[in-house]
């Protein structure tokens, strides 16, 4: 199966400064976290979520690439993944 993103929900974890979203590989849920540093112009929860929404297509491409490298229980995407 391949990774898909049918659920557009996302949430911000202020204590970890990360945005959480999920992908799906068939019936399996695949959790992803994006570090807030990926969004340098944002500084609030609303700003981070808006930046995530604006860059959703690029974020999902990076997530798909990370998922293709190795199967893990959790994927954390950092600014380095977007270079």
Buried (B, 14 or more C-beta within 10 A) or exposed (E): EEBEBEEEEBEBEEEEEBBBBBBBEEEEEBEBBBBBEBBEEBEEBEBBBBBBEEBBEEBBEBBBEBBEEEEEEEBBBBEEBEE
